[in-house]
Amino acid sequence: MNQKEIYKNLKERIIEILNQDEKSISSISKQLESEGTKIHRLTLTGYLMALRDLNILKEKEIQPSKIYSVNSVEERNIYEIIGEFISDHPESGDLCVYILHQLFRRPILKYEIDRCCGEKPEYAEKVYGDERKMALDILESMGIHVSKNMPAYVPKKEYVDEFRDILIQMVINGYNLQRFVSNKKTQMKIDSI
């Protein structure tokens, strides 16, 4: 395999390796070498640092090594994460309003529901005046321009269990904790009296 072919798929291969678990430079080098890809350690170190600078990888120092992991937080925004979670829910619009309202502590604009691919809310209450203007101003301050007559909502129905589940998933994904989570589903047995 020539040098050009090695570097062509190196980024994808490093991400595959680090999706399994965080690793040191020497561990990454050994795994690549066991697969037939031989790269000088200094070249690999520079490549990993470049991927870190591009926010593709996270780096932490555990003396005497540097440990790398995939930076999954940068890959998707909050609307995409919530959109994936609510996509199969029959009340996706209301669930979206509830989750975003719990996170942002303000009315949620229709623009944000649309970004999550949520349906039109059935139970949420429309808000007007200063409450709606506050939500518009916050998005405007972030450089997001939406129509001044965009409806805004506050939740009237609670989705506590769903909210807890999405927070757990966000923490697991954001801190690359998948390796600690059991894939086995456990079922509690209740003895009949």
C-alpha positions as CSV (number, residue, x, y, z in Angstrom):
1,M,0.0,0.0,0.0
2,N,1.5,3.4,-1.0
3,Q,1.5,6.5,1.2
4,K,-1.3,8.2,-0.7
5,E,-3.7,5.2,-0.1
6,I,-2.7,5.1,3.6
7,Y,-3.7,8.7,4.2
8,K,-6.8,8.6,2.0
9,N,-8.8,6.5,4.6
10,L,-6.7,7.3,7.7
11,K,-9.2,9.7,9.3
12,E,-12.1,7.2,9.0
13,R,-10.0,4.4,10.3
14,I,-8.9,6.4,13.3
15,I,-12.5,7.4,14.1
16,E,-13.5,3.7,13.8
17,I,-10.8,2.7,16.3
18,L,-11.7,5.5,18.7
19,N,-15.4,4.7,18.6
20,Q,-14.6,1.5,20.3
21,D,-12.8,3.2,23.2
22,E,-10.5,6.1,23.9
23,K,-6.8,5.3,23.2
24,S,-3.3,6.6,23.5
25,I,-1.1,7.4,20.5
26,S,0.8,4.2,20.9
27,S,-2.4,2.1,21.1
28,I,-3.7,3.7,17.9
29,S,-0.3,3.1,16.3
30,K,-0.2,-0.6,17.3
31,Q,-3.8,-1.2,16.1
32,L,-3.1,0.5,12.7
33,E,0.2,-1.5,12.4
34,S,-1.6,-4.8,13.2
35,E,-3.9,-4.0,10.3
36,G,-1.0,-3.4,7.9
37,T,-0.9,0.4,8.1
38,K,2.5,1.5,9.2
39,I,2.9,5.2,10.0
40,H,5.7,6.9,11.8
41,R,4.7,7.8,15.4
42,L,5.6,11.5,15.0
43,T,3.5,11.7,11.8
44,L,0.6,10.0,13.5
45,T,0.9,12.4,16.5
46,G,0.7,15.4,14.1
47,Y,-2.3,13.9,12.3
48,L,-4.1,13.3,15.6
49,M,-3.4,16.9,16.8
50,A,-4.8,18.2,13.5
51,L,-8.0,16.2,14.0
52,R,-8.2,17.6,17.5
53,D,-7.8,21.1,16.2
54,L,-10.6,20.5,13.8
55,N,-12.8,19.4,16.7
56,I,-13.1,15.9,15.3
57,L,-11.2,14.4,18.2
58,K,-10.9,15.2,21.9
59,E,-7.5,15.1,23.7
60,K,-6.8,14.7,27.3
61,E,-3.5,14.3,29.1
62,I,-3.0,11.4,31.5
63,Q,0.7,11.4,32.3
64,P,2.8,10.3,30.5
65,S,0.3,9.9,27.6
66,K,-2.2,11.8,25.6
67,I,-5.5,10.0,25.2
68,Y,-7.8,10.6,22.2
69,S,-11.5,10.0,21.7
70,V,-14.1,11.0,19.2
71,N,-15.7,14.4,19.8
72,S,-19.3,13.4,19.3
73,V,-20.7,16.6,20.7
74,E,-19.7,18.7,17.7
75,E,-21.2,16.4,15.2
76,R,-24.9,17.2,15.8
77,N,-26.7,20.2,17.2
78,I,-29.3,20.1,19.9
79,Y,-32.2,20.2,17.5
80,E,-30.9,17.2,15.6
81,I,-30.3,15.2,18.8
82,I,-33.9,16.0,20.0
83,G,-35.3,15.4,16.5
84,E,-33.9,11.9,16.4
85,F,-35.3,11.2,19.9
86,I,-38.8,12.4,19.2
87,S,-39.2,11.2,15.6
88,D,-41.3,8.1,16.4
89,H,-43.3,9.7,19.2
90,P,-47.1,10.3,18.4
91,E,-47.0,13.7,20.1
92,S,-43.6,14.8,18.7
93,G,-44.4,18.5,18.6
94,D,-45.6,18.6,22.2
95,L,-42.7,16.5,23.4
96,C,-40.3,18.8,21.5
97,V,-41.8,21.9,23.2
98,Y,-41.5,20.2,26.6
99,I,-37.9,19.1,26.2
100,L,-36.7,22.4,24.7
101,H,-38.6,24.4,27.4
102,Q,-37.0,22.3,30.2
103,L,-33.6,22.9,28.7
104,F,-33.9,26.6,27.7
105,R,-36.4,27.9,30.3
106,R,-38.2,30.0,27.8
107,P,-41.0,29.8,25.2
108,I,-40.2,27.6,22.2
109,L,-40.6,29.0,18.7
110,K,-42.2,27.1,15.8
111,Y,-38.8,27.5,14.0
112,E,-37.2,25.3,16.7
113,I,-40.0,22.7,16.5
114,D,-39.4,22.6,12.8
115,R,-35.7,22.2,13.2
116,C,-36.4,19.1,15.4
117,C,-38.8,17.9,12.7
118,G,-41.7,17.9,15.3
119,E,-45.3,17.9,14.3
120,K,-47.6,20.9,15.2
121,P,-48.1,20.8,19.0
122,E,-51.6,19.8,20.0
123,Y,-51.5,20.6,23.8
124,A,-48.9,23.3,24.1
125,E,-50.2,26.8,24.7
126,K,-49.3,29.7,22.4
127,V,-47.7,32.7,24.1
128,Y,-47.8,36.3,23.0
129,G,-46.3,39.7,23.9
130,D,-43.1,39.9,26.0
131,E,-42.7,36.1,26.4
132,R,-42.7,35.5,22.6
133,K,-40.5,38.6,22.1
134,M,-37.9,37.2,24.6
135,A,-37.6,34.0,22.6
136,L,-37.3,35.9,19.3
137,D,-34.6,38.2,20.8
138,I,-32.6,35.2,22.1
139,L,-32.5,33.6,18.7
140,E,-31.8,36.9,17.0
141,S,-28.8,37.4,19.4
142,M,-27.4,34.1,18.2
143,G,-27.7,35.2,14.5
144,I,-30.8,33.2,13.8
145,H,-33.3,35.4,12.0
146,V,-37.0,34.3,12.1
147,S,-40.2,36.0,11.2
148,K,-41.4,38.5,13.8
149,N,-44.9,36.8,13.8
150,M,-43.5,33.3,14.4
151,P,-45.6,31.5,17.0
152,A,-44.1,30.5,20.4
153,Y,-45.3,27.8,22.8
154,V,-45.0,26.7,26.4
155,P,-45.8,23.1,27.4
156,K,-49.1,22.2,29.0
157,K,-48.4,18.4,29.1
158,E,-45.5,16.9,30.9
159,Y,-43.1,14.2,29.5
160,V,-40.9,13.6,32.5
161,D,-39.8,10.1,31.6
162,E,-39.0,11.0,28.0
163,F,-37.0,14.1,29.2
164,R,-35.0,12.0,31.6
165,D,-34.2,9.5,28.8
166,I,-33.0,12.1,26.4
167,L,-30.8,13.8,29.0
168,I,-29.2,10.4,29.8
169,Q,-28.6,9.8,26.1
170,M,-27.1,13.3,25.7
171,V,-24.7,12.7,28.6
172,I,-23.7,9.3,27.3
173,N,-23.0,10.6,23.8
174,G,-21.5,13.9,24.9
175,Y,-19.0,12.3,27.2
176,N,-18.3,9.2,25.1
177,L,-19.6,6.9,27.8
178,Q,-21.0,4.2,25.5
179,R,-18.4,1.7,26.6
180,F,-19.7,1.8,30.1
181,V,-23.3,1.1,29.2
182,S,-24.6,-2.4,29.1
183,N,-26.4,-3.4,25.9
184,K,-28.3,-6.0,27.8
185,K,-31.9,-5.1,28.7
186,T,-32.8,-6.1,32.2
187,Q,-36.3,-7.0,33.2
188,M,-37.4,-6.8,36.8
189,K,-39.4,-9.8,38.1
190,I,-42.2,-9.1,40.5
191,D,-43.3,-12.1,42.6
192,S,-47.1,-12.3,42.8
193,I,-48.5,-12.2,46.3
